[in-house]
Every structure is written in C-alpha cells, then in structure tokens.
Amino acid sequence: MAHIPDGVLSAPVLITGGVVSLGLIGLALRQLDYDRLPQAAVLSATFFVASLINVPLGPSTAHLLLNGLMGLLLGWTAVPALLVALILQAAFFGFGGVLVLGVNTMNVALPALFCAALLAPRLKGRATPRRAFWIGFLAGLLGVLLTGVMVAMSLGLSGEAYVPAAKILVAVYIPLALVEGLITATIMAFLSRVAPEFLDREGRHHAAP
C-alpha cells in the first residue's frame, strides 16, 4: 500500500520526493554500518517478500511494511535496504514506478529513521523481552501510521481530487498498523532472548575493535 504508481503525483511532489530521497541515500551511505549489511540483506528480502502477500482491507489491500523493524535494527542502513527492495518490487511486479521511486522511498524510509531515532536508543544495554516487545510494538505501529500519513499527504498535495481517497487510505492503515505492531513486537521480544546483541546497535559499534 505504500506504492504510489507513476502518473498520479504532481511534478512538485515528485521532485520533492526525489530530492529528499537522494539526500537520505547520501547520508545513509556516509554512515553505512558494514557490520549490518548481512542483516540489511535479510530484512530487505523480507520486506520484498512481505509485500507480495496482499490482504483485502476495505476499499484497498494491505501488506506488511516492516519499516519500523528495519529502522530499529539497521538505523541509517535501512534506507538503502528499503530502496533496493522498492526497486525490485517495481521492476519485477510493477509495484509503484520509476518516476515515483523517490516519493515511495521517502514515504517508507523517513518513518523508519524516525523509529530509529526515537526508539532504538531505548534498546541500549540488555533490553528485557518485555521492554523489547513494547518498543517493537511502538516501532511497528508508528512506522505504518507515519507511512500512511505521508502517502496520504503525497496524494492530497497532488490534487484535490485525491483528498477523499487520501482520507480513506489513512483509515485503512490503522488496522494494518496494529497488526504490524504486534508482529514487530513479537520479533523484537524473540531477538532479545536469542540474539540481544542485534538490538543494541550503538553498544555493538563501540565494542567493535
């Protein structure tokens, strides 16, 4: 549902999305954590596959985004990981388009970075499964809701004709956000038990030689 097709958005929205995404990619590559590349590859593939499972939801369809989870685990590395997945989705399955790739990337990556900045610091040290669960729930919830708002704004700013659809879209994202919050929470709680070092990005970075 985060995929806006070509031919829908106005030129100013397309240009803004392209410029913002280029800036995000540039910053992400400067801060790329090479230790996180294997995780980034796995999560990018998971993001790609999850989008293929569409569930009817009201007037549209829904699928998992996992951008909140990627933000928590990868930080800035989530940006190129999401971009690669979106390119593959557009190339192989026609999700989104080429001209709108910048906007689609911005709409998914900015919420991921917001979750990373707001919630990842709370995972420092050995986070308990309970703490990891609730942080994961908030990340999954916020990642989807913020993406929904940004997609709706992208449509609304492109023309008044899209405003009613944008309002419906925000409502459709709410149940998806709750489901993704629970899924992300479960994954985070599991990781806190079996691989807690993956949750503390800063601690792992400082511990590296």
MITIRO-728229 format. One record per atom (N, C-alpha, C): residue number from 1; residue in three letters; x, y, z; atom name. Coordinates in nm, 3 decimals. Layout:
<rs>
NUM_ALA_X_Y_Z_CA
...
</rs>
This chain:
<rs>
1_MET_0.081_-0.121_0.000_N
1_MET_0.000_0.000_0.000_CA
1_MET_0.084_0.126_0.000_C
2_ALA_0.213_0.116_0.024_N
2_ALA_0.298_0.235_0.021_CA
2_ALA_0.342_0.268_-0.120_C
3_HIS_0.300_0.185_-0.217_N
3_HIS_0.345_0.204_-0.354_CA
3_HIS_0.247_0.292_-0.430_C
4_ILE_0.289_0.413_-0.464_N
4_ILE_0.209_0.502_-0.548_CA
4_ILE_0.257_0.481_-0.691_C
5_PRO_0.167_0.457_-0.788_N
5_PRO_0.211_0.433_-0.926_CA
5_PRO_0.248_0.562_-0.997_C
6_ASP_0.317_0.545_-1.109_N
6_ASP_0.350_0.659_-1.195_CA
6_ASP_0.222_0.720_-1.252_C
7_GLY_0.228_0.849_-1.281_N
7_GLY_0.116_0.917_-1.343_CA
7_GLY_0.012_0.969_-1.248_C
8_VAL_0.037_0.958_-1.117_N
8_VAL_-0.061_1.002_-1.017_CA
8_VAL_-0.019_1.132_-0.951_C
9_LEU_0.105_1.144_-0.913_N
9_LEU_0.151_1.258_-0.835_CA
9_LEU_0.190_1.376_-0.924_C
10_SER_0.180_1.495_-0.865_N
10_SER_0.217_1.617_-0.937_CA
10_SER_0.369_1.630_-0.944_C
11_ALA_0.415_1.714_-1.035_N
11_ALA_0.560_1.734_-1.053_CA
11_ALA_0.627_1.786_-0.927_C
12_PRO_0.570_1.886_-0.856_N
12_PRO_0.637_1.933_-0.734_CA
12_PRO_0.654_1.824_-0.629_C
13_VAL_0.553_1.737_-0.614_N
13_VAL_0.563_1.628_-0.516_CA
13_VAL_0.670_1.528_-0.560_C
14_LEU_0.674_1.497_-0.690_N
14_LEU_0.775_1.405_-0.741_CA
14_LEU_0.916_1.460_-0.722_C
15_ILE_0.934_1.587_-0.750_N
15_ILE_1.066_1.649_-0.736_CA
15_ILE_1.108_1.653_-0.590_C
16_THR_1.015_1.691_-0.502_N
16_THR_1.047_1.695_-0.359_CA
16_THR_1.086_1.557_-0.307_C
17_GLY_1.009_1.456_-0.345_N
17_GLY_1.040_1.320_-0.301_CA
17_GLY_1.174_1.273_-0.352_C
18_GLY_1.205_1.306_-0.478_N
18_GLY_1.333_1.267_-0.535_CA
18_GLY_1.450_1.332_-0.464_C
19_VAL_1.437_1.462_-0.438_N
19_VAL_1.546_1.535_-0.371_CA
19_VAL_1.566_1.484_-0.229_C
20_VAL_1.456_1.464_-0.155_N
20_VAL_1.467_1.415_-0.017_CA
20_VAL_1.529_1.276_-0.014_C
21_SER_1.487_1.188_-0.105_N
21_SER_1.540_1.052_-0.107_CA
21_SER_1.687_1.050_-0.144_C
22_LEU_1.727_1.134_-0.240_N
22_LEU_1.869_1.143_-0.275_CA
22_LEU_1.952_1.188_-0.155_C
23_GLY_1.899_1.285_-0.081_N
23_GLY_1.968_1.331_0.039_CA
23_GLY_1.979_1.222_0.144_C
24_LEU_1.870_1.146_0.162_N
24_LEU_1.872_1.037_0.260_CA
24_LEU_1.972_0.929_0.220_C
25_ILE_1.974_0.895_0.091_N
25_ILE_2.068_0.792_0.045_CA
25_ILE_2.212_0.839_0.064_C
26_GLY_2.239_0.966_0.033_N
26_GLY_2.373_1.019_0.052_CA
26_GLY_2.418_1.012_0.196_C
27_LEU_2.330_1.053_0.288_N
27_LEU_2.362_1.047_0.431_CA
27_LEU_2.377_0.904_0.478_C
28_ALA_2.290_0.816_0.428_N
28_ALA_2.296_0.676_0.470_CA
28_ALA_2.426_0.609_0.427_C
29_LEU_2.470_0.638_0.304_N
29_LEU_2.593_0.577_0.256_CA
29_LEU_2.714_0.628_0.333_C
30_ARG_2.709_0.753_0.378_N
30_ARG_2.819_0.806_0.459_CA
30_ARG_2.826_0.738_0.594_C
31_GLN_2.711_0.698_0.647_N
31_GLN_2.706_0.639_0.781_CA
31_GLN_2.684_0.489_0.775_C
32_LEU_2.710_0.429_0.660_N
32_LEU_2.680_0.287_0.641_CA
32_LEU_2.757_0.201_0.741_C
33_ASP_2.683_0.115_0.809_N
33_ASP_2.742_0.022_0.906_CA
33_ASP_2.762_-0.111_0.835_C
34_TYR_2.887_-0.139_0.796_N
34_TYR_2.914_-0.260_0.719_CA
34_TYR_2.886_-0.387_0.798_C
35_ASP_2.891_-0.379_0.930_N
35_ASP_2.859_-0.495_1.012_CA
35_ASP_2.711_-0.532_0.999_C
36_ARG_2.630_-0.435_0.957_N
36_ARG_2.486_-0.458_0.946_CA
36_ARG_2.443_-0.503_0.807_C
37_LEU_2.534_-0.513_0.712_N
37_LEU_2.496_-0.547_0.575_CA
37_LEU_2.428_-0.684_0.564_C
38_PRO_2.476_-0.789_0.633_N
38_PRO_2.403_-0.916_0.625_CA
38_PRO_2.260_-0.904_0.677_C
39_GLN_2.242_-0.832_0.788_N
39_GLN_2.107_-0.810_0.839_CA
39_GLN_2.024_-0.729_0.741_C
40_ALA_2.088_-0.628_0.680_N
40_ALA_2.017_-0.544_0.583_CA
40_ALA_1.969_-0.627_0.465_C
41_ALA_2.052_-0.720_0.418_N
41_ALA_2.013_-0.804_0.305_CA
41_ALA_1.894_-0.892_0.341_C
42_VAL_1.897_-0.949_0.461_N
42_VAL_1.788_-1.036_0.504_CA
42_VAL_1.659_-0.957_0.520_C
43_LEU_1.666_-0.840_0.584_N
43_LEU_1.545_-0.760_0.606_CA
43_LEU_1.493_-0.701_0.476_C
44_SER_1.582_-0.664_0.385_N
44_SER_1.539_-0.614_0.255_CA
44_SER_1.463_-0.723_0.179_C
45_ALA_1.515_-0.845_0.183_N
45_ALA_1.446_-0.956_0.118_CA
45_ALA_1.311_-0.984_0.185_C
46_THR_1.308_-0.973_0.318_N
46_THR_1.182_-0.995_0.391_CA
46_THR_1.080_-0.890_0.354_C
47_PHE_1.123_-0.764_0.346_N
47_PHE_1.036_-0.653_0.304_CA
47_PHE_0.981_-0.680_0.165_C
48_PHE_1.067_-0.729_0.075_N
48_PHE_1.028_-0.759_-0.063_CA
48_PHE_0.923_-0.869_-0.068_C
49_VAL_0.947_-0.978_0.005_N
49_VAL_0.854_-1.091_0.004_CA
49_VAL_0.723_-1.056_0.074_C
50_ALA_0.730_-0.982_0.184_N
50_ALA_0.610_-0.948_0.260_CA
50_ALA_0.511_-0.869_0.176_C
51_SER_0.562_-0.787_0.083_N
51_SER_0.473_-0.705_0.001_CA
51_SER_0.395_-0.788_-0.099_C
52_LEU_0.436_-0.913_-0.122_N
52_LEU_0.366_-0.998_-0.217_CA
52_LEU_0.242_-1.062_-0.156_C
53_ILE_0.231_-1.058_-0.023_N
53_ILE_0.116_-1.117_0.045_CA
53_ILE_0.017_-1.005_0.074_C
54_ASN_-0.081_-0.987_-0.014_N
54_ASN_-0.178_-0.880_-0.001_CA
54_ASN_-0.307_-0.933_0.059_C
55_VAL_-0.361_-0.857_0.152_N
55_VAL_-0.485_-0.895_0.221_CA
55_VAL_-0.591_-0.790_0.193_C
56_PRO_-0.712_-0.830_0.146_N
56_PRO_-0.819_-0.732_0.124_CA
56_PRO_-0.853_-0.660_0.254_C
57_LEU_-0.862_-0.527_0.246_N
57_LEU_-0.891_-0.448_0.365_CA
57_LEU_-0.970_-0.326_0.322_C
58_GLY_-1.105_-0.334_0.339_N
58_GLY_-1.189_-0.222_0.299_CA
58_GLY_-1.181_-0.199_0.148_C
59_PRO_-1.163_-0.075_0.105_N
59_PRO_-1.160_-0.045_-0.038_CA
59_PRO_-1.026_-0.072_-0.104_C
60_SER_-0.930_-0.122_-0.028_N
60_SER_-0.798_-0.142_-0.085_CA
60_SER_-0.741_-0.275_-0.035_C
61_THR_-0.610_-0.293_-0.050_N
61_THR_-0.543_-0.411_0.002_CA
61_THR_-0.428_-0.367_0.091_C
62_ALA_-0.384_-0.457_0.176_N
62_ALA_-0.278_-0.423_0.271_CA
62_ALA_-0.171_-0.530_0.270_C
63_HIS_-0.050_-0.489_0.303_N
63_HIS_0.058_-0.584_0.323_CA
63_HIS_0.154_-0.527_0.427_C
64_LEU_0.238_-0.612_0.483_N
64_LEU_0.332_-0.568_0.585_CA
64_LEU_0.436_-0.474_0.524_C
65_LEU_0.479_-0.375_0.602_N
65_LEU_0.584_-0.283_0.558_CA
65_LEU_0.718_-0.314_0.624_C
66_LEU_0.715_-0.338_0.756_N
66_LEU_0.835_-0.373_0.834_CA
66_LEU_0.937_-0.261_0.839_C
67_ASN_0.898_-0.137_0.804_N
67_ASN_0.996_-0.028_0.808_CA
67_ASN_1.031_0.012_0.951_C
68_GLY_0.937_-0.003_1.044_N
68_GLY_0.970_0.024_1.184_CA
68_GLY_1.073_-0.073_1.237_C
69_LEU_1.057_-0.201_1.204_N
69_LEU_1.153_-0.304_1.244_CA
69_LEU_1.290_-0.277_1.183_C
70_MET_1.291_-0.241_1.055_N
70_MET_1.418_-0.215_0.987_CA
70_MET_1.487_-0.093_1.046_C
71_GLY_1.410_0.007_1.082_N
71_GLY_1.469_0.125_1.146_CA
71_GLY_1.533_0.090_1.279_C
72_LEU_1.465_0.009_1.361_N
72_LEU_1.519_-0.030_1.491_CA
72_LEU_1.649_-0.108_1.477_C
73_LEU_1.653_-0.203_1.384_N
73_LEU_1.766_-0.294_1.374_CA
73_LEU_1.881_-0.240_1.290_C
74_LEU_1.850_-0.153_1.194_N
74_LEU_1.952_-0.111_1.098_CA
74_LEU_1.990_0.037_1.106_C
75_GLY_1.904_0.120_1.162_N
75_GLY_1.934_0.263_1.162_CA
75_GLY_1.940_0.317_1.020_C
76_TRP_2.043_0.394_0.989_N
76_TRP_2.056_0.455_0.856_CA
76_TRP_2.071_0.350_0.747_C
77_THR_2.122_0.232_0.780_N
77_THR_2.138_0.127_0.679_CA
77_THR_2.003_0.082_0.625_C
78_ALA_1.894_0.113_0.696_N
78_ALA_1.762_0.077_0.647_CA
78_ALA_1.726_0.150_0.518_C
79_VAL_1.782_0.269_0.496_N
79_VAL_1.745_0.348_0.378_CA
79_VAL_1.785_0.277_0.248_C
80_PRO_1.914_0.240_0.228_N
80_PRO_1.946_0.167_0.105_CA
80_PRO_1.879_0.031_0.098_C
81_ALA_1.856_-0.034_0.212_N
81_ALA_1.789_-0.164_0.211_CA
81_ALA_1.646_-0.150_0.159_C
82_LEU_1.576_-0.047_0.203_N
82_LEU_1.440_-0.023_0.156_CA
82_LEU_1.438_0.017_0.009_C
83_LEU_1.535_0.098_-0.032_N
83_LEU_1.543_0.141_-0.171_CA
83_LEU_1.561_0.021_-0.264_C
84_VAL_1.652_-0.069_-0.229_N
84_VAL_1.675_-0.188_-0.312_CA
84_VAL_1.548_-0.271_-0.324_C
85_ALA_1.477_-0.290_-0.214_N
85_ALA_1.353_-0.369_-0.216_CA
85_ALA_1.248_-0.301_-0.304_C
86_LEU_1.235_-0.170_-0.295_N
86_LEU_1.137_-0.098_-0.376_CA
86_LEU_1.171_-0.105_-0.525_C
87_ILE_1.299_-0.098_-0.558_N
87_ILE_1.341_-0.110_-0.698_CA
87_ILE_1.304_-0.248_-0.752_C
88_LEU_1.332_-0.353_-0.675_N
88_LEU_1.299_-0.488_-0.718_CA
88_LEU_1.148_-0.507_-0.733_C
89_GLN_1.071_-0.451_-0.641_N
89_GLN_0.926_-0.462_-0.649_CA
89_GLN_0.872_-0.393_-0.774_C
90_ALA_0.927_-0.276_-0.806_N
90_ALA_0.884_-0.203_-0.926_CA
90_ALA_0.925_-0.276_-1.052_C
91_ALA_1.047_-0.334_-1.053_N
91_ALA_1.099_-0.399_-1.173_CA
91_ALA_1.030_-0.532_-1.203_C
92_PHE_1.008_-0.613_-1.099_N
92_PHE_0.956_-0.748_-1.121_CA
92_PHE_0.805_-0.758_-1.112_C
93_PHE_0.741_-0.672_-1.032_N
93_PHE_0.598_-0.688_-1.009_CA
93_PHE_0.516_-0.563_-1.041_C
94_GLY_0.581_-0.458_-1.086_N
94_GLY_0.509_-0.338_-1.123_CA
94_GLY_0.452_-0.260_-1.007_C
95_PHE_0.503_-0.282_-0.885_N
95_PHE_0.457_-0.205_-0.769_CA
95_PHE_0.523_-0.068_-0.774_C
96_GLY_0.442_0.037_-0.774_N
96_GLY_0.498_0.171_-0.783_CA
96_GLY_0.542_0.200_-0.925_C
97_GLY_0.654_0.270_-0.939_N
97_GLY_0.703_0.304_-1.071_CA
97_GLY_0.841_0.365_-1.061_C
98_VAL_0.894_0.408_-1.176_N
98_VAL_1.029_0.464_-1.180_CA
98_VAL_1.028_0.610_-1.135_C
99_LEU_0.939_0.689_-1.193_N
99_LEU_0.936_0.832_-1.161_CA
99_LEU_0.898_0.857_-1.016_C
100_VAL_0.818_0.770_-0.961_N
100_VAL_0.768_0.790_-0.825_CA
100_VAL_0.854_0.720_-0.720_C
101_LEU_0.965_0.660_-0.763_N
101_LEU_1.050_0.585_-0.671_CA
101_LEU_1.101_0.672_-0.557_C
102_GLY_1.135_0.797_-0.587_N
102_GLY_1.184_0.886_-0.482_CA
102_GLY_1.080_0.911_-0.375_C
103_VAL_0.955_0.935_-0.416_N
103_VAL_0.848_0.959_-0.318_CA
103_VAL_0.820_0.833_-0.237_C
104_ASN_0.812_0.718_-0.305_N
104_ASN_0.786_0.593_-0.233_CA
104_ASN_0.897_0.562_-0.132_C
105_THR_1.021_0.588_-0.172_N
105_THR_1.132_0.565_-0.080_CA
105_THR_1.123_0.659_0.040_C
106_MET_1.096_0.786_0.014_N
106_MET_1.083_0.884_0.122_CA
106_MET_0.973_0.844_0.220_C
107_ASN_0.859_0.799_0.165_N
107_ASN_0.743_0.768_0.249_CA
107_ASN_0.767_0.647_0.340_C
108_VAL_0.855_0.558_0.300_N
108_VAL_0.884_0.440_0.381_CA
108_VAL_1.008_0.461_0.469_C
109_ALA_1.109_0.531_0.414_N
109_ALA_1.237_0.544_0.484_CA
109_ALA_1.232_0.646_0.598_C
110_LEU_1.164_0.759_0.578_N
110_LEU_1.160_0.860_0.684_CA
110_LEU_1.096_0.805_0.813_C
111_PRO_0.983_0.733_0.806_N
111_PRO_0.929_0.673_0.929_CA
111_PRO_1.026_0.573_0.992_C
112_ALA_1.100_0.499_0.909_N
112_ALA_1.199_0.405_0.963_CA
112_ALA_1.306_0.479_1.042_C
113_LEU_1.354_0.590_0.987_N
113_LEU_1.456_0.669_1.056_CA
113_LEU_1.400_0.734_1.183_C
114_PHE_1.274_0.774_1.178_N
114_PHE_1.210_0.832_1.296_CA
114_PHE_1.204_0.729_1.409_C
115_CYS_1.166_0.606_1.374_N
115_CYS_1.162_0.499_1.475_CA
115_CYS_1.302_0.471_1.530_C
116_ALA_1.402_0.476_1.441_N
116_ALA_1.540_0.452_1.484_CA
116_ALA_1.584_0.559_1.583_C
117_ALA_1.554_0.686_1.553_N
117_ALA_1.597_0.796_1.638_CA
117_ALA_1.522_0.798_1.771_C
118_LEU_1.392_0.769_1.767_N
118_LEU_1.310_0.780_1.886_CA
118_LEU_1.319_0.658_1.977_C
119_LEU_1.324_0.539_1.918_N
119_LEU_1.309_0.417_1.998_CA
119_LEU_1.435_0.333_2.011_C
120_ALA_1.523_0.334_1.911_N
120_ALA_1.643_0.249_1.918_CA
120_ALA_1.731_0.280_2.039_C
121_PRO_1.748_0.409_2.079_N
121_PRO_1.830_0.436_2.198_CA
121_PRO_1.777_0.369_2.325_C
122_ARG_1.649_0.337_2.328_N
122_ARG_1.591_0.273_2.445_CA
122_ARG_1.624_0.124_2.453_C
123_LEU_1.694_0.074_2.349_N
123_LEU_1.736_-0.066_2.350_CA
123_LEU_1.879_-0.082_2.396_C
124_LYS_1.943_0.026_2.438_N
124_LYS_2.082_0.018_2.483_CA
124_LYS_2.095_-0.079_2.599_C
125_GLY_2.208_-0.149_2.602_N
125_GLY_2.228_-0.247_2.707_CA
125_GLY_2.150_-0.374_2.677_C
126_ARG_2.119_-0.448_2.777_N
126_ARG_2.046_-0.574_2.761_CA
126_ARG_1.897_-0.548_2.785_C
127_ALA_1.825_-0.521_2.677_N
127_ALA_1.682_-0.496_2.689_CA
127_ALA_1.609_-0.625_2.725_C
128_THR_1.520_-0.617_2.822_N
128_THR_1.441_-0.735_2.859_CA
128_THR_1.342_-0.767_2.748_C
129_PRO_1.296_-0.892_2.739_N
129_PRO_1.196_-0.925_2.637_CA
129_PRO_1.071_-0.838_2.647_C
130_ARG_1.031_-0.805_2.768_N
130_ARG_0.912_-0.721_2.784_CA
130_ARG_0.936_-0.582_2.726_C
131_ARG_1.051_-0.525_2.757_N
131_ARG_1.084_-0.392_2.706_CA
131_ARG_1.097_-0.395_2.553_C
132_ALA_1.165_-0.498_2.502_N
132_ALA_1.182_-0.511_2.358_CA
132_ALA_1.046_-0.526_2.289_C
133_PHE_0.954_-0.599_2.354_N
133_PHE_0.820_-0.619_2.297_CA
133_PHE_0.749_-0.486_2.276_C
134_TRP_0.747_-0.402_2.380_N
134_TRP_0.672_-0.277_2.369_CA
134_TRP_0.741_-0.176_2.279_C
135_ILE_0.873_-0.177_2.277_N
135_ILE_0.944_-0.089_2.184_CA
135_ILE_0.917_-0.135_2.040_C
136_GLY_0.916_-0.267_2.020_N
136_GLY_0.884_-0.319_1.888_CA
136_GLY_0.742_-0.285_1.846_C
137_PHE_0.649_-0.295_1.940_N
137_PHE_0.509_-0.262_1.908_CA
137_PHE_0.497_-0.116_1.864_C
138_LEU_0.561_-0.027_1.938_N
138_LEU_0.555_0.115_1.901_CA
138_LEU_0.622_0.141_1.766_C
139_ALA_0.732_0.073_1.740_N
139_ALA_0.802_0.091_1.613_CA
139_ALA_0.716_0.045_1.496_C
140_GLY_0.656_-0.074_1.510_N
140_GLY_0.570_-0.124_1.404_CA
140_GLY_0.450_-0.034_1.382_C
141_LEU_0.388_0.010_1.492_N
141_LEU_0.271_0.097_1.484_CA
141_LEU_0.306_0.231_1.419_C
142_LEU_0.411_0.296_1.469_N
142_LEU_0.447_0.428_1.418_CA
142_LEU_0.497_0.422_1.275_C
143_GLY_0.574_0.317_1.241_N
143_GLY_0.625_0.305_1.106_CA
143_GLY_0.514_0.303_1.003_C
144_VAL_0.410_0.225_1.029_N
144_VAL_0.299_0.213_0.934_CA
144_VAL_0.213_0.339_0.934_C
145_LEU_0.180_0.391_1.054_N
145_LEU_0.095_0.510_1.060_CA
145_LEU_0.160_0.630_0.992_C
146_LEU_0.289_0.650_1.019_N
146_LEU_0.358_0.763_0.956_CA
146_LEU_0.368_0.745_0.805_C
147_THR_0.391_0.623_0.760_N
147_THR_0.392_0.598_0.616_CA
147_THR_0.254_0.627_0.557_C
148_GLY_0.148_0.585_0.626_N
148_GLY_0.013_0.612_0.579_CA
148_GLY_-0.015_0.760_0.566_C
149_VAL_0.028_0.837_0.666_N
149_VAL_0.007_0.983_0.662_CA
149_VAL_0.086_1.044_0.548_C
150_MET_0.209_0.999_0.527_N
150_MET_0.292_1.055_0.421_CA
150_MET_0.239_1.020_0.282_C
151_VAL_0.188_0.898_0.265_N
151_VAL_0.127_0.859_0.137_CA
151_VAL_0.003_0.945_0.112_C
152_ALA_-0.078_0.963_0.216_N
152_ALA_-0.198_1.046_0.202_CA
152_ALA_-0.161_1.190_0.168_C
153_MET_-0.058_1.244_0.232_N
153_MET_-0.014_1.380_0.202_CA
153_MET_0.039_1.391_0.059_C
154_SER_0.110_1.289_0.014_N
154_SER_0.162_1.291_-0.123_CA
154_SER_0.047_1.297_-0.223_C
155_LEU_-0.059_1.222_-0.195_N
155_LEU_-0.176_1.225_-0.284_CA
155_LEU_-0.252_1.357_-0.273_C
156_GLY_-0.276_1.400_-0.148_N
156_GLY_-0.353_1.522_-0.127_CA
156_GLY_-0.286_1.645_-0.185_C
157_LEU_-0.153_1.652_-0.176_N
157_LEU_-0.081_1.767_-0.230_CA
157_LEU_-0.072_1.764_-0.382_C
158_SER_-0.107_1.652_-0.442_N
158_SER_-0.101_1.639_-0.588_CA
158_SER_-0.231_1.682_-0.655_C
159_GLY_-0.336_1.702_-0.577_N
159_GLY_-0.462_1.747_-0.636_CA
159_GLY_-0.579_1.723_-0.543_C
160_GLU_-0.678_1.811_-0.549_N
160_GLU_-0.794_1.798_-0.461_CA
160_GLU_-0.874_1.672_-0.489_C
161_ALA_-0.865_1.621_-0.612_N
161_ALA_-0.940_1.501_-0.647_CA
161_ALA_-0.895_1.379_-0.566_C
162_TYR_-0.773_1.384_-0.514_N
162_TYR_-0.719_1.271_-0.439_CA
162_TYR_-0.746_1.280_-0.289_C
163_VAL_-0.799_1.392_-0.243_N
163_VAL_-0.819_1.411_-0.099_CA
163_VAL_-0.912_1.306_-0.038_C
164_PRO_-1.030_1.277_-0.099_N
164_PRO_-1.116_1.173_-0.040_CA
164_PRO_-1.046_1.037_-0.031_C
165_ALA_-0.973_1.001_-0.136_N
165_ALA_-0.901_0.874_-0.134_CA
165_ALA_-0.792_0.875_-0.027_C
166_ALA_-0.728_0.989_-0.007_N
166_ALA_-0.623_1.001_0.093_CA
166_ALA_-0.680_0.979_0.234_C
167_LYS_-0.798_1.032_0.260_N
167_LYS_-0.861_1.015_0.391_CA
167_LYS_-0.895_0.868_0.416_C
168_ILE_-0.948_0.801_0.313_N
168_ILE_-0.980_0.659_0.327_CA
168_ILE_-0.852_0.579_0.352_C
169_LEU_-0.746_0.618_0.283_N
169_LEU_-0.618_0.546_0.294_CA
169_LEU_-0.565_0.550_0.437_C
170_VAL_-0.576_0.665_0.502_N
170_VAL_-0.528_0.677_0.641_CA
170_VAL_-0.607_0.583_0.732_C
171_ALA_-0.739_0.577_0.711_N
171_ALA_-0.822_0.488_0.792_CA
171_ALA_-0.785_0.342_0.770_C
172_VAL_-0.753_0.306_0.645_N
172_VAL_-0.718_0.169_0.613_CA
172_VAL_-0.586_0.129_0.678_C
173_TYR_-0.496_0.225_0.696_N
173_TYR_-0.366_0.195_0.755_CA
173_TYR_-0.375_0.163_0.904_C
174_ILE_-0.480_0.205_0.973_N
174_ILE_-0.487_0.187_1.118_CA
174_ILE_-0.487_0.040_1.159_C
175_PRO_-0.575_-0.046_1.103_N
175_PRO_-0.568_-0.188_1.143_CA
175_PRO_-0.437_-0.254_1.101_C
176_LEU_-0.383_-0.213_0.985_N
176_LEU_-0.254_-0.266_0.943_CA
176_LEU_-0.145_-0.230_1.043_C
177_ALA_-0.151_-0.106_1.096_N
177_ALA_-0.051_-0.062_1.193_CA
177_ALA_-0.057_-0.145_1.320_C
178_LEU_-0.176_-0.179_1.365_N
178_LEU_-0.191_-0.260_1.486_CA
178_LEU_-0.135_-0.401_1.465_C
179_VAL_-0.164_-0.460_1.349_N
179_VAL_-0.114_-0.594_1.318_CA
179_VAL_0.038_-0.592_1.309_C
180_GLU_0.091_-0.492_1.237_N
180_GLU_0.236_-0.485_1.222_CA
180_GLU_0.304_-0.456_1.356_C
181_GLY_0.238_-0.379_1.442_N
181_GLY_0.293_-0.354_1.575_CA
181_GLY_0.311_-0.483_1.652_C
182_LEU_0.211_-0.571_1.647_N
182_LEU_0.220_-0.699_1.718_CA
182_LEU_0.327_-0.789_1.658_C
183_ILE_0.337_-0.790_1.525_N
183_ILE_0.437_-0.875_1.460_CA
183_ILE_0.578_-0.825_1.493_C
184_THR_0.598_-0.695_1.484_N
184_THR_0.729_-0.638_1.516_CA
184_THR_0.764_-0.660_1.663_C
185_ALA_0.665_-0.646_1.750_N
185_ALA_0.686_-0.668_1.893_CA
185_ALA_0.730_-0.812_1.920_C
186_THR_0.665_-0.907_1.854_N
186_THR_0.699_-1.049_1.872_CA
186_THR_0.842_-1.077_1.825_C
187_ILE_0.879_-1.020_1.711_N
187_ILE_1.014_-1.040_1.658_CA
187_ILE_1.118_-0.981_1.753_C
188_MET_1.091_-0.861_1.803_N
188_MET_1.187_-0.795_1.893_CA
188_MET_1.201_-0.871_2.024_C
189_ALA_1.092_-0.919_2.078_N
189_ALA_1.099_-0.996_2.203_CA
189_ALA_1.179_-1.125_2.182_C
190_PHE_1.158_-1.188_2.066_N
190_PHE_1.233_-1.311_2.035_CA
190_PHE_1.382_-1.281_2.022_C
191_LEU_1.417_-1.173_1.952_N
191_LEU_1.558_-1.138_1.935_CA
191_LEU_1.623_-1.104_2.069_C
192_SER_1.548_-1.042_2.159_N
192_SER_1.605_-1.007_2.289_CA
192_SER_1.644_-1.131_2.368_C
193_ARG_1.581_-1.244_2.336_N
193_ARG_1.612_-1.368_2.406_CA
193_ARG_1.727_-1.444_2.339_C
194_VAL_1.725_-1.451_2.205_N
194_VAL_1.821_-1.537_2.136_CA
194_VAL_1.941_-1.463_2.080_C
195_ALA_1.927_-1.333_2.052_N
195_ALA_2.039_-1.256_1.995_CA
195_ALA_2.031_-1.111_2.040_C
196_PRO_2.046_-1.086_2.170_N
196_PRO_2.030_-0.950_2.222_CA
196_PRO_2.131_-0.851_2.165_C
197_GLU_2.245_-0.900_2.115_N
197_GLU_2.346_-0.809_2.061_CA
197_GLU_2.296_-0.738_1.936_C
198_PHE_2.197_-0.795_1.867_N
198_PHE_2.144_-0.731_1.747_CA
198_PHE_2.060_-0.608_1.778_C
199_LEU_2.014_-0.597_1.902_N
199_LEU_1.924_-0.489_1.938_CA
199_LEU_1.997_-0.362_1.981_C
200_ASP_2.119_-0.374_2.026_N
200_ASP_2.195_-0.259_2.075_CA
200_ASP_2.297_-0.219_1.969_C
201_ARG_2.254_-0.139_1.873_N
201_ARG_2.341_-0.101_1.761_CA
201_ARG_2.461_-0.022_1.809_C
202_GLU_2.438_0.075_1.899_N
202_GLU_2.547_0.160_1.945_CA
202_GLU_2.644_0.081_2.032_C
203_GLY_2.590_-0.005_2.118_N
203_GLY_2.677_-0.083_2.204_CA
203_GLY_2.766_-0.177_2.125_C
204_ARG_2.708_-0.236_2.020_N
204_ARG_2.786_-0.326_1.938_CA
204_ARG_2.893_-0.250_1.862_C
205_HIS_2.859_-0.129_1.815_N
205_HIS_2.956_-0.048_1.740_CA
205_HIS_3.075_-0.011_1.829_C
206_HIS_3.048_0.030_1.951_N
206_HIS_3.157_0.070_2.041_CA
206_HIS_3.240_-0.049_2.085_C
207_ALA_3.179_-0.167_2.087_N
207_ALA_3.252_-0.285_2.129_CA
207_ALA_3.343_-0.340_2.020_C
208_ALA_3.319_-0.295_1.896_N
208_ALA_3.399_-0.346_1.785_CA
208_ALA_3.541_-0.294_1.794_C
209_PRO_3.639_-0.373_1.751_N
209_PRO_3.778_-0.329_1.758_CA
209_PRO_3.805_-0.220_1.657_C
</rs>
